Amino acid sequence: MINLIAVPFDFNGVKYFSTNDENITLNTLVVCDTSFGTYIGKVSKIRTPRQEEIEKENFNELFPVINRIADREDLQKFEEDKKICKKIVSFTQNEADKLKLDMTVLNSYVDLSSNKILITFQSENRVDFRELVKEIMTEYKTRVELRQLGPRDYASVVGGIGPCGLPLCCSTFLNSFDGITLNMAKNQLLTINISKLSGQCGKLLCCLKYEDEAYSLLKPMYPKIGDKLPYRGSVYEVTSINLLSDNITCYNGTNYENFTRQEYDRALAGIEKKETLKQFKDINSGVNLSGQGIDDTNNRIEQINRKEHELEFEKKNNEFNNSNRNNKNKFNKNGSNKNFNRNNQNFKNHNRRFDTKNQNIKKESGFIPVSAIQDRSILDLDKKDNDDQK
């Protein structure tokens, strides 16, 4: 099975290679051939190739096969070259200063076959380093190649955290730098603020290109800023567009109106915008809270309280029955059961309190018992009806 492994190089960015060796894991040191020579790199990522990548004719050119996993001899030479590289950087910087060259030497790399030295440097201007190359070749007796890194390459070497809070794209997965223009920012309707649209390298953010294609497809479907819209007897002007939320904001001088793309097209055709009213749930649904329904509300409150008292009574009754059943096995020799009598008395007291509560409830609900009526003549309804009939 073929896997693609990512090997980052400071002078070449992140480069992908292909391999079918299952022993290769993350952080494995491998020997790779690059356009600048043969060097040892560390695996930073492993993935399987996509189907469209496999079907490409130049698959082997895009993803060359690695030479091998670095063995003991390779690792020994790699450690020796690290010490030599530090000396090369120091020597090159001193010679550049003597020649008054405006350049900063970053790093040096010794080819695994020891027949070439690659030196990277950074400078704002073009540097004529021909005399410097002669001095280095005279000192180390080998071929020398100097490579000037641009601001983006320099940022990938230094690394850092981007405005999104993640490691820089150029130091993690980007292996080439495409051209970024202000038209990409304008296409995404971003405010043209160079300081906010620039990365640590001082150039425009590379991520501006990630969504440029999607915005290019969506933008023609929406109106342009400043377009006029006749609506509800007034003329509105498009002031802002948000492609992600599908929102078009229009202003007529006094009021703002928000449209979706479909609603905007309907408004252009003279059709009223379809507005949906928010439905609020009434927690008092089913209860008449007007002046005439206060009695109904009070009756419902009394019913709820009465139900709570009944549930409390049932709970106490069940507890009493359970305690009575348990106390049957605890009679003393004389047949007395003090616990049982005590529980029985508590139960009677509770019933007395419960009856008092029921009486209070009835009084509060407006119920008048017959015994409380002093004039009994009003109860003799049948006799009164008979006299009327006569």
NORFENGI-V892759 format. One record per residue. N is the residue number from 1. RES is the residue in three letters. SS is DSSP state (h for helix, s for strand, l for the rest). PHI is phi as a letter, one per 40 degrees, with the letter a starting at -180 (none if undefined). PSI is psi in radians with two decimals (999 if undefined). Layout:
n=N res=RES ss=SS phi=PHI psi=PSI
n=N res=RES ss=SS phi=PHI psi=PSI
//
This chain:
n=1 res=MET ss=l phi=none psi=2.27
n=2 res=ILE ss=l phi=c psi=2.30
n=3 res=ASN ss=s phi=b psi=2.68
n=4 res=LEU ss=s phi=b psi=2.26
n=5 res=ILE ss=s phi=b psi=2.44
n=6 res=ALA ss=s phi=c psi=2.21
n=7 res=VAL ss=s phi=b psi=1.93
n=8 res=PRO ss=s phi=c psi=2.42
n=9 res=PHE ss=s phi=b psi=2.42
n=10 res=ASP ss=l phi=c psi=-0.58
n=11 res=PHE ss=l phi=c psi=-0.16
n=12 res=ASN ss=l phi=b psi=0.06
n=13 res=GLY ss=s phi=g psi=-2.78
n=14 res=VAL ss=s phi=c psi=2.16
n=15 res=LYS ss=s phi=b psi=2.38
n=16 res=TYR ss=s phi=c psi=2.38
n=17 res=PHE ss=s phi=b psi=2.76
n=18 res=SER ss=s phi=b psi=2.61
n=19 res=THR ss=s phi=a psi=2.69
n=20 res=ASN ss=l phi=b psi=0.26
n=21 res=ASP ss=l phi=c psi=2.03
n=22 res=GLU ss=l phi=c psi=-0.17
n=23 res=ASN ss=l phi=c psi=-0.18
n=24 res=ILE ss=l phi=c psi=2.17
n=25 res=THR ss=l phi=b psi=-3.11
n=26 res=LEU ss=l phi=c psi=2.50
n=27 res=ASN ss=l phi=g psi=0.23
n=28 res=THR ss=l phi=c psi=2.35
n=29 res=LEU ss=s phi=c psi=2.20
n=30 res=VAL ss=s phi=b psi=2.70
n=31 res=VAL ss=s phi=c psi=2.15
n=32 res=CYS ss=s phi=b psi=2.57
n=33 res=ASP ss=s phi=c psi=2.17
n=34 res=THR ss=s phi=b psi=3.08
n=35 res=SER ss=l phi=c psi=-0.18
n=36 res=PHE ss=l phi=b psi=-0.02
n=37 res=GLY ss=s phi=h psi=-2.99
n=38 res=THR ss=s phi=b psi=2.15
n=39 res=TYR ss=s phi=b psi=2.87
n=40 res=ILE ss=s phi=c psi=2.29
n=41 res=GLY ss=s phi=b psi=2.91
n=42 res=LYS ss=s phi=b psi=2.32
n=43 res=VAL ss=s phi=c psi=2.19
n=44 res=SER ss=s phi=b psi=-0.28
n=45 res=LYS ss=s phi=a psi=2.55
n=46 res=ILE ss=s phi=b psi=2.30
n=47 res=ARG ss=s phi=a psi=2.87
n=48 res=THR ss=s phi=c psi=2.49
n=49 res=PRO ss=l phi=c psi=2.55
n=50 res=ARG ss=l phi=c psi=2.82
n=51 res=GLN ss=h phi=c psi=-0.69
n=52 res=GLU ss=h phi=c psi=-0.48
n=53 res=GLU ss=h phi=c psi=-0.69
n=54 res=ILE ss=h phi=c psi=-0.60
n=55 res=GLU ss=l phi=c psi=-0.14
n=56 res=LYS ss=l phi=c psi=2.47
n=57 res=GLU ss=l phi=c psi=-0.57
n=58 res=ASN ss=l phi=c psi=0.64
n=59 res=PHE ss=h phi=c psi=-0.74
n=60 res=ASN ss=h phi=c psi=-0.47
n=61 res=GLU ss=h phi=c psi=-0.63
n=62 res=LEU ss=h phi=c psi=-0.65
n=63 res=PHE ss=l phi=b psi=1.39
n=64 res=PRO ss=l phi=c psi=2.69
n=65 res=VAL ss=s phi=c psi=2.42
n=66 res=ILE ss=l phi=c psi=2.73
n=67 res=ASN ss=l phi=c psi=-0.96
n=68 res=ARG ss=s phi=a psi=2.99
n=69 res=ILE ss=s phi=c psi=2.38
n=70 res=ALA ss=l phi=c psi=2.20
n=71 res=ASP ss=l phi=c psi=-2.97
n=72 res=ARG ss=h phi=c psi=-0.72
n=73 res=GLU ss=h phi=c psi=-0.71
n=74 res=ASP ss=h phi=c psi=-0.74
n=75 res=LEU ss=h phi=c psi=-0.63
n=76 res=GLN ss=h phi=c psi=-0.76
n=77 res=LYS ss=h phi=c psi=-0.60
n=78 res=PHE ss=h phi=c psi=-0.70
n=79 res=GLU ss=h phi=c psi=-0.65
n=80 res=GLU ss=h phi=c psi=-0.68
n=81 res=ASP ss=h phi=c psi=-0.52
n=82 res=LYS ss=h phi=c psi=-0.73
n=83 res=LYS ss=h phi=c psi=-0.70
n=84 res=ILE ss=h phi=c psi=-0.66
n=85 res=CYS ss=h phi=c psi=-0.65
n=86 res=LYS ss=h phi=c psi=-0.69
n=87 res=LYS ss=h phi=c psi=-0.66
n=88 res=ILE ss=h phi=c psi=-0.74
n=89 res=VAL ss=h phi=c psi=-0.78
n=90 res=SER ss=h phi=c psi=-0.76
n=91 res=PHE ss=h phi=c psi=-0.77
n=92 res=THR ss=h phi=c psi=-0.71
n=93 res=GLN ss=h phi=c psi=-0.67
n=94 res=ASN ss=h phi=c psi=-0.75
n=95 res=GLU ss=h phi=c psi=-0.65
n=96 res=ALA ss=h phi=c psi=-0.64
n=97 res=ASP ss=h phi=c psi=-0.65
n=98 res=LYS ss=h phi=c psi=-0.65
n=99 res=LEU ss=l phi=c psi=0.02
n=100 res=LYS ss=l phi=f psi=0.84
n=101 res=LEU ss=l phi=c psi=2.27
n=102 res=ASP ss=l phi=c psi=1.46
n=103 res=MET ss=l phi=a psi=2.66
n=104 res=THR ss=s phi=b psi=2.02
n=105 res=VAL ss=s phi=c psi=2.23
n=106 res=LEU ss=s phi=c psi=-0.97
n=107 res=ASN ss=s phi=a psi=2.94
n=108 res=SER ss=s phi=b psi=2.67
n=109 res=TYR ss=s phi=b psi=2.30
n=110 res=VAL ss=s phi=b psi=2.22
n=111 res=ASP ss=l phi=d psi=2.55
n=112 res=LEU ss=l phi=c psi=-0.47
n=113 res=SER ss=l phi=c psi=0.03
n=114 res=SER ss=l phi=f psi=0.57
n=115 res=ASN ss=l phi=b psi=0.21
n=116 res=LYS ss=s phi=a psi=2.54
n=117 res=ILE ss=s phi=b psi=2.22
n=118 res=LEU ss=s phi=b psi=2.22
n=119 res=ILE ss=s phi=b psi=2.25
n=120 res=THR ss=s phi=b psi=2.52
n=121 res=PHE ss=s phi=a psi=2.88
n=122 res=GLN ss=s phi=b psi=2.40
n=123 res=SER ss=l phi=a psi=2.58
n=124 res=GLU ss=l phi=c psi=-0.47
n=125 res=ASN ss=l phi=b psi=2.98
n=126 res=ARG ss=l phi=c psi=2.38
n=127 res=VAL ss=l phi=b psi=2.32
n=128 res=ASP ss=l phi=c psi=1.73
n=129 res=PHE ss=l phi=b psi=0.45
n=130 res=ARG ss=h phi=c psi=-0.75
n=131 res=GLU ss=h phi=c psi=-0.60
n=132 res=LEU ss=h phi=c psi=-0.68
n=133 res=VAL ss=h phi=c psi=-0.68
n=134 res=LYS ss=h phi=c psi=-0.73
n=135 res=GLU ss=h phi=c psi=-0.69
n=136 res=ILE ss=h phi=c psi=-0.72
n=137 res=MET ss=h phi=c psi=-0.65
n=138 res=THR ss=h phi=c psi=-0.62
n=139 res=GLU ss=h phi=c psi=-0.72
n=140 res=TYR ss=h phi=b psi=-0.04
n=141 res=LYS ss=l phi=f psi=0.79
n=142 res=THR ss=l phi=a psi=2.99
n=143 res=ARG ss=s phi=c psi=2.52
n=144 res=VAL ss=s phi=b psi=2.37
n=145 res=GLU ss=s phi=b psi=2.17
n=146 res=LEU ss=s phi=b psi=2.32
n=147 res=ARG ss=s phi=b psi=2.11
n=148 res=GLN ss=s phi=c psi=2.20
n=149 res=LEU ss=s phi=c psi=2.36
n=150 res=GLY ss=l phi=c psi=3.12
n=151 res=PRO ss=h phi=d psi=-0.67
n=152 res=ARG ss=h phi=c psi=-0.76
n=153 res=ASP ss=h phi=c psi=-0.68
n=154 res=TYR ss=h phi=c psi=-0.69
n=155 res=ALA ss=h phi=c psi=-0.61
n=156 res=SER ss=h phi=c psi=-0.53
n=157 res=VAL ss=h phi=c psi=-0.77
n=158 res=VAL ss=h phi=c psi=-0.72
n=159 res=GLY ss=l phi=g psi=-3.08
n=160 res=GLY ss=l phi=i psi=-2.99
n=161 res=ILE ss=s phi=b psi=2.30
n=162 res=GLY ss=l phi=c psi=3.08
n=163 res=PRO ss=l phi=c psi=-0.32
n=164 res=CYS ss=l phi=c psi=-0.15
n=165 res=GLY ss=l phi=g psi=0.05
n=166 res=LEU ss=l phi=b psi=2.82
n=167 res=PRO ss=s phi=d psi=2.65
n=168 res=LEU ss=l phi=d psi=2.45
n=169 res=CYS ss=h phi=c psi=-0.67
n=170 res=CYS ss=h phi=c psi=-0.41
n=171 res=SER ss=h phi=c psi=0.04
n=172 res=THR ss=l phi=b psi=-0.95
n=173 res=PHE ss=l phi=b psi=-0.30
n=174 res=LEU ss=l phi=c psi=2.25
n=175 res=ASN ss=l phi=b psi=-0.01
n=176 res=SER ss=l phi=a psi=2.72
n=177 res=PHE ss=l phi=b psi=2.08
n=178 res=ASP ss=l phi=c psi=2.84
n=179 res=GLY ss=l phi=c psi=2.29
n=180 res=ILE ss=l phi=b psi=2.27
n=181 res=THR ss=l phi=b psi=2.86
n=182 res=LEU ss=h phi=c psi=-0.38
n=183 res=ASN ss=h phi=c psi=-0.53
n=184 res=MET ss=h phi=c psi=-0.67
n=185 res=ALA ss=h phi=c psi=-0.71
n=186 res=LYS ss=h phi=c psi=-0.61
n=187 res=ASN ss=h phi=c psi=-0.51
n=188 res=GLN ss=l phi=c psi=0.18
n=189 res=LEU ss=l phi=f psi=0.67
n=190 res=LEU ss=l phi=c psi=2.63
n=191 res=THR ss=l phi=c psi=2.27
n=192 res=ILE ss=l phi=c psi=1.53
n=193 res=ASN ss=l phi=b psi=1.80
n=194 res=ILE ss=h phi=d psi=-0.66
n=195 res=SER ss=h phi=c psi=-0.58
n=196 res=LYS ss=h phi=c psi=-0.38
n=197 res=LEU ss=h phi=c psi=0.04
n=198 res=SER ss=s phi=b psi=2.58
n=199 res=GLY ss=l phi=c psi=-2.92
n=200 res=GLN ss=l phi=c psi=-0.35
n=201 res=CYS ss=l phi=c psi=-0.15
n=202 res=GLY ss=l phi=g psi=-0.07
n=203 res=LYS ss=l phi=b psi=2.98
n=204 res=LEU ss=s phi=c psi=2.54
n=205 res=LEU ss=l phi=c psi=2.35
n=206 res=CYS ss=h phi=c psi=-0.49
n=207 res=CYS ss=h phi=c psi=-0.14
n=208 res=LEU ss=h phi=c psi=-0.40
n=209 res=LYS ss=h phi=c psi=-0.28
n=210 res=TYR ss=l phi=c psi=-0.75
n=211 res=GLU ss=l phi=b psi=0.16
n=212 res=ASP ss=h phi=c psi=-0.67
n=213 res=GLU ss=h phi=c psi=-0.73
n=214 res=ALA ss=h phi=c psi=-0.74
n=215 res=TYR ss=h phi=c psi=-0.59
n=216 res=SER ss=h phi=c psi=-0.54
n=217 res=LEU ss=h phi=c psi=-0.59
n=218 res=LEU ss=h phi=c psi=-0.60
n=219 res=LYS ss=h phi=d psi=-0.69
n=220 res=PRO ss=l phi=c psi=-0.31
n=221 res=MET ss=l phi=c psi=-0.20
n=222 res=TYR ss=l phi=b psi=2.77
n=223 res=PRO ss=l phi=c psi=2.95
n=224 res=LYS ss=l phi=c psi=2.75
n=225 res=ILE ss=l phi=c psi=2.24
n=226 res=GLY ss=l phi=h psi=-0.14
n=227 res=ASP ss=l phi=c psi=2.57
n=228 res=LYS ss=s phi=c psi=2.55
n=229 res=LEU ss=s phi=b psi=1.94
n=230 res=PRO ss=s phi=c psi=2.18
n=231 res=TYR ss=s phi=a psi=2.22
n=232 res=ARG ss=l phi=f psi=0.80
n=233 res=GLY ss=l phi=g psi=0.26
n=234 res=SER ss=s phi=b psi=2.87
n=235 res=VAL ss=s phi=b psi=2.07
n=236 res=TYR ss=s phi=b psi=2.67
n=237 res=GLU ss=s phi=b psi=2.35
n=238 res=VAL ss=s phi=c psi=2.11
n=239 res=THR ss=s phi=b psi=-0.54
n=240 res=SER ss=s phi=a psi=2.70
n=241 res=ILE ss=s phi=b psi=2.34
n=242 res=ASN ss=s phi=b psi=1.84
n=243 res=LEU ss=l phi=c psi=-0.55
n=244 res=LEU ss=l phi=c psi=-0.72
n=245 res=SER ss=l phi=c psi=0.04
n=246 res=ASP ss=l phi=f psi=0.95
n=247 res=ASN ss=s phi=b psi=2.26
n=248 res=ILE ss=s phi=b psi=2.09
n=249 res=THR ss=s phi=b psi=2.25
n=250 res=CYS ss=s phi=b psi=2.68
n=251 res=TYR ss=s phi=a psi=2.35
n=252 res=ASN ss=l phi=b psi=0.21
n=253 res=GLY ss=l phi=h psi=-0.42
n=254 res=THR ss=l phi=b psi=-0.66
n=255 res=ASN ss=l phi=b psi=2.67
n=256 res=TYR ss=s phi=b psi=2.53
n=257 res=GLU ss=s phi=b psi=2.35
n=258 res=ASN ss=s phi=b psi=2.37
n=259 res=PHE ss=s phi=b psi=2.60
n=260 res=THR ss=l phi=c psi=3.02
n=261 res=ARG ss=h phi=c psi=-0.69
n=262 res=GLN ss=h phi=c psi=-0.71
n=263 res=GLU ss=h phi=c psi=-0.62
n=264 res=TYR ss=h phi=c psi=-0.74
n=265 res=ASP ss=h phi=c psi=-0.65
n=266 res=ARG ss=h phi=c psi=-0.69
n=267 res=ALA ss=h phi=c psi=-0.63
n=268 res=LEU ss=h phi=c psi=-0.55
n=269 res=ALA ss=l phi=c psi=0.06
n=270 res=GLY ss=l phi=g psi=0.25
n=271 res=ILE ss=l phi=c psi=2.40
n=272 res=GLU ss=l phi=c psi=2.50
n=273 res=LYS ss=l phi=c psi=2.35
n=274 res=LYS ss=l phi=c psi=2.01
n=275 res=GLU ss=l phi=b psi=2.39
n=276 res=THR ss=l phi=b psi=2.16
n=277 res=LEU ss=l phi=c psi=2.48
n=278 res=LYS ss=l phi=c psi=2.35
n=279 res=GLN ss=l phi=c psi=2.04
n=280 res=PHE ss=l phi=b psi=2.34
n=281 res=LYS ss=l phi=c psi=2.20
n=282 res=ASP ss=l phi=c psi=2.01
n=283 res=ILE ss=l phi=c psi=-0.28
n=284 res=ASN ss=l phi=b psi=0.39
n=285 res=SER ss=l phi=c psi=2.37
n=286 res=GLY ss=l phi=g psi=-0.14
n=287 res=VAL ss=l phi=b psi=2.22
n=288 res=ASN ss=l phi=c psi=1.89
n=289 res=LEU ss=l phi=c psi=0.25
n=290 res=SER ss=l phi=c psi=3.11
n=291 res=GLY ss=h phi=c psi=-0.59
n=292 res=GLN ss=h phi=c psi=-0.21
n=293 res=GLY ss=h phi=b psi=0.26
n=294 res=ILE ss=h phi=c psi=-0.68
n=295 res=ASP ss=h phi=c psi=-0.70
n=296 res=ASP ss=h phi=c psi=-0.68
n=297 res=THR ss=h phi=c psi=-0.75
n=298 res=ASN ss=h phi=c psi=-0.67
n=299 res=ASN ss=h phi=c psi=-0.69
n=300 res=ARG ss=h phi=c psi=-0.67
n=301 res=ILE ss=h phi=c psi=-0.71
n=302 res=GLU ss=h phi=c psi=-0.69
n=303 res=GLN ss=h phi=c psi=-0.70
n=304 res=ILE ss=h phi=c psi=-0.75
n=305 res=ASN ss=h phi=c psi=-0.73
n=306 res=ARG ss=h phi=c psi=-0.68
n=307 res=LYS ss=h phi=c psi=-0.67
n=308 res=GLU ss=h phi=c psi=-0.70
n=309 res=HIS ss=h phi=c psi=-0.67
n=310 res=GLU ss=h phi=c psi=-0.70
n=311 res=LEU ss=h phi=c psi=-0.66
n=312 res=GLU ss=h phi=c psi=-0.69
n=313 res=PHE ss=h phi=c psi=-0.76
n=314 res=GLU ss=h phi=c psi=-0.68
n=315 res=LYS ss=h phi=c psi=-0.77
n=316 res=LYS ss=h phi=c psi=-0.66
n=317 res=ASN ss=h phi=c psi=-0.72
n=318 res=ASN ss=h phi=c psi=-0.70
n=319 res=GLU ss=h phi=c psi=-0.66
n=320 res=PHE ss=h phi=c psi=-0.76
n=321 res=ASN ss=h phi=c psi=-0.67
n=322 res=ASN ss=h phi=c psi=-0.73
n=323 res=SER ss=h phi=c psi=-0.61
n=324 res=ASN ss=h phi=c psi=-0.70
n=325 res=ARG ss=h phi=c psi=-0.61
n=326 res=ASN ss=h phi=c psi=-0.51
n=327 res=ASN ss=h phi=c psi=-0.23
n=328 res=LYS ss=h phi=c psi=-0.47
n=329 res=ASN ss=h phi=c psi=0.13
n=330 res=LYS ss=h phi=b psi=0.44
n=331 res=PHE ss=l phi=c psi=2.50
n=332 res=ASN ss=l phi=c psi=-3.06
n=333 res=LYS ss=l phi=c psi=-0.62
n=334 res=ASN ss=l phi=c psi=-0.02
n=335 res=GLY ss=l phi=g psi=0.19
n=336 res=SER ss=l phi=c psi=2.63
n=337 res=ASN ss=l phi=a psi=1.60
n=338 res=LYS ss=h phi=c psi=-0.67
n=339 res=ASN ss=h phi=c psi=-0.70
n=340 res=PHE ss=h phi=c psi=-0.78
n=341 res=ASN ss=h phi=c psi=-0.70
n=342 res=ARG ss=h phi=c psi=-0.75
n=343 res=ASN ss=h phi=c psi=-0.65
n=344 res=ASN ss=h phi=c psi=-0.73
n=345 res=GLN ss=h phi=c psi=-0.72
n=346 res=ASN ss=h phi=c psi=-0.68
n=347 res=PHE ss=h phi=c psi=-0.70
n=348 res=LYS ss=h phi=c psi=-0.75
n=349 res=ASN ss=h phi=c psi=-0.69
n=350 res=HIS ss=h phi=c psi=-0.70
n=351 res=ASN ss=h phi=c psi=-0.68
n=352 res=ARG ss=h phi=c psi=-0.74
n=353 res=ARG ss=h phi=c psi=-0.66
n=354 res=PHE ss=h phi=c psi=-0.69
n=355 res=ASP ss=h phi=c psi=-0.68
n=356 res=THR ss=h phi=c psi=-0.71
n=357 res=LYS ss=h phi=c psi=-0.71
n=358 res=ASN ss=h phi=c psi=-0.68
n=359 res=GLN ss=h phi=c psi=-0.72
n=360 res=ASN ss=h phi=c psi=-0.68
n=361 res=ILE ss=h phi=c psi=-0.74
n=362 res=LYS ss=h phi=c psi=-0.67
n=363 res=LYS ss=h phi=c psi=-0.73
n=364 res=GLU ss=h phi=c psi=-0.52
n=365 res=SER ss=l phi=c psi=-0.06
n=366 res=GLY ss=l phi=g psi=0.13
n=367 res=PHE ss=l phi=c psi=2.26
n=368 res=ILE ss=l phi=b psi=2.06
n=369 res=PRO ss=l phi=c psi=2.75
n=370 res=VAL ss=h phi=c psi=-0.65
n=371 res=SER ss=h phi=c psi=-0.32
n=372 res=ALA ss=h phi=c psi=-0.13
n=373 res=ILE ss=l phi=c psi=2.13
n=374 res=GLN ss=l phi=c psi=-0.74
n=375 res=ASP ss=l phi=c psi=1.73
n=376 res=ARG ss=h phi=c psi=-0.17
n=377 res=SER ss=h phi=c psi=-0.44
n=378 res=ILE ss=h phi=c psi=-0.25
n=379 res=LEU ss=h phi=c psi=-0.30
n=380 res=ASP ss=l phi=c psi=1.24
n=381 res=LEU ss=h phi=c psi=-0.58
n=382 res=ASP ss=h phi=c psi=-0.74
n=383 res=LYS ss=h phi=c psi=-0.71
n=384 res=LYS ss=h phi=c psi=-0.66
n=385 res=ASP ss=h phi=c psi=-0.67
n=386 res=ASN ss=h phi=c psi=-0.70
n=387 res=ASP ss=h phi=c psi=-0.67
n=388 res=ASP ss=h phi=c psi=-0.65
n=389 res=GLN ss=h phi=c psi=-0.68
n=390 res=LYS ss=l phi=c psi=999
//
